[in-house]
Amino acid sequence: MENNKKLKVEDIDREKLLEEEDIEEITPQKAVKALIYVILVVVAGFLVLYAFDKFGDLSETRNIETIVSKIDASFADGKPIPVSILESYEYDLKKYRDDNLRNDKLVNLINETLHKLDSQPAYVLTGINYKSWATGQLVKTDLDTVVVAYADRFKHQVRDVFQPMTPMENRAFEIYKAHPEWSKEVCIKIAEKQIWAGMTRVQLLLSWGQPNKIDKDFTYNRNTEQWIYGNLGPFVYLENNIVTSWQQ
């Protein structure tokens, strides 16, 4: 009897405590309902993700099929296509293939289409761009459009040929061939008869030629020279075979 009274008192105390704290008692039935609700939410989330994934696959499949149909139509037509268009097809197909490696059906379709693309006739620009050896500027072109298989497009690309285009460039080019250790810019400056501090004795000779007179002065570890061009100058000063300064 005492135990029963004790249990009843504890039950009454627990109910009072819940009422005072306004706490809802969690029963087994409520716990099961909450668990079911959580499971339904998780399942719904997975279904949404699955639907988005399938929609994405469907969208990519349609894009691929659109490209394939365009290529098939061009084959049926038999007319060449500009190589830039075929290159864009190839880029898109390879990107879709890399993004769908787990989809064997799509990968096989893309590989078959890429193989077919190689034999597609394409308009390819070929020939030579003649550019200035000194400046790199385009001077003239000798270009033509040919029809080749897409796979052979690299055999018929436009080549850049750099050539001396003026007497000054011809001289700079000859200096460059004789002194490949010098930069192109240095050779151009010499051909333009420029001088600058830091140029060598040989470079000065090639730029301004042999002076009328050379005055020399030798001191300890120092060899200075004054090159005199003409009767009254200009004057160029060298130290240990390097130009240091000049005056007109």
WOPE-V621688 format. One record per residue. N is the residue number from 1. RES is the residue in three letters. D_FIRST is the distance of its C-alpha to the first C-alpha in whole Angstrom. Layout:
BEGIN
n->{N/N}
res->{RES/RES}
d_first->{D_FIRST/D_FIRST}
END
This chain:
BEGIN
n->{1/2/3/4/5/6/7/8/9/10/11/12/13/14/15/16/17/18/19/20/21/22/23/24/25/26/27/28/29/30/31/32/33/34/35/36/37/38/39/40/41/42/43/44/45/46/47/48/49/50/51/52/53/54/55/56/57/58/59/60/61/62/63/64/65/66/67/68/69/70/71/72/73/74/75/76/77/78/79/80/81/82/83/84/85/86/87/88/89/90/91/92/93/94/95/96/97/98/99/100/101/102/103/104/105/106/107/108/109/110/111/112/113/114/115/116/117/118/119/120/121/122/123/124/125/126/127/128/129/130/131/132/133/134/135/136/137/138/139/140/141/142/143/144/145/146/147/148/149/150/151/152/153/154/155/156/157/158/159/160/161/162/163/164/165/166/167/168/169/170/171/172/173/174/175/176/177/178/179/180/181/182/183/184/185/186/187/188/189/190/191/192/193/194/195/196/197/198/199/200/201/202/203/204/205/206/207/208/209/210/211/212/213/214/215/216/217/218/219/220/221/222/223/224/225/226/227/228/229/230/231/232/233/234/235/236/237/238/239/240/241/242/243/244/245/246/247/248}
res->{MET/GLU/ASN/ASN/LYS/LYS/LEU/LYS/VAL/GLU/ASP/ILE/ASP/ARG/GLU/LYS/LEU/LEU/GLU/GLU/GLU/ASP/ILE/GLU/GLU/ILE/THR/PRO/GLN/LYS/ALA/VAL/LYS/ALA/LEU/ILE/TYR/VAL/ILE/LEU/VAL/VAL/VAL/ALA/GLY/PHE/LEU/VAL/LEU/TYR/ALA/PHE/ASP/LYS/PHE/GLY/ASP/LEU/SER/GLU/THR/ARG/ASN/ILE/GLU/THR/ILE/VAL/SER/LYS/ILE/ASP/ALA/SER/PHE/ALA/ASP/GLY/LYS/PRO/ILE/PRO/VAL/SER/ILE/LEU/GLU/SER/TYR/GLU/TYR/ASP/LEU/LYS/LYS/TYR/ARG/ASP/ASP/ASN/LEU/ARG/ASN/ASP/LYS/LEU/VAL/ASN/LEU/ILE/ASN/GLU/THR/LEU/HIS/LYS/LEU/ASP/SER/GLN/PRO/ALA/TYR/VAL/LEU/THR/GLY/ILE/ASN/TYR/LYS/SER/TRP/ALA/THR/GLY/GLN/LEU/VAL/LYS/THR/ASP/LEU/ASP/THR/VAL/VAL/VAL/ALA/TYR/ALA/ASP/ARG/PHE/LYS/HIS/GLN/VAL/ARG/ASP/VAL/PHE/GLN/PRO/MET/THR/PRO/MET/GLU/ASN/ARG/ALA/PHE/GLU/ILE/TYR/LYS/ALA/HIS/PRO/GLU/TRP/SER/LYS/GLU/VAL/CYS/ILE/LYS/ILE/ALA/GLU/LYS/GLN/ILE/TRP/ALA/GLY/MET/THR/ARG/VAL/GLN/LEU/LEU/LEU/SER/TRP/GLY/GLN/PRO/ASN/LYS/ILE/ASP/LYS/ASP/PHE/THR/TYR/ASN/ARG/ASN/THR/GLU/GLN/TRP/ILE/TYR/GLY/ASN/LEU/GLY/PRO/PHE/VAL/TYR/LEU/GLU/ASN/ASN/ILE/VAL/THR/SER/TRP/GLN/GLN}
d_first->{0/4/5/5/6/9/10/11/12/14/15/17/18/20/21/23/24/26/27/29/30/32/31/30/28/29/28/29/31/33/33/35/37/38/39/41/43/44/45/47/49/50/51/53/55/56/58/59/61/62/64/65/66/68/69/71/72/74/75/77/78/80/82/83/84/86/88/88/90/92/93/94/96/98/99/99/102/103/104/104/101/101/100/97/96/95/94/91/90/90/88/85/85/84/82/80/80/79/76/75/76/73/74/77/78/79/80/83/84/85/86/88/89/90/92/94/95/97/100/99/103/103/105/105/107/109/112/113/112/115/114/115/115/115/113/111/112/113/116/117/115/116/113/113/110/110/108/106/103/100/99/103/102/102/106/107/106/108/109/110/113/114/118/120/121/124/127/124/121/124/125/121/120/123/122/119/120/122/119/116/114/115/113/114/114/116/118/118/119/122/123/123/125/122/122/119/118/117/119/121/125/125/123/125/128/127/126/129/132/134/135/138/138/135/135/133/132/131/128/126/123/124/127/127/130/131/132/135/135/138/141/138/135/132/131/128/127/125/123/123/124/121/122/121/123/126/128/130}
END
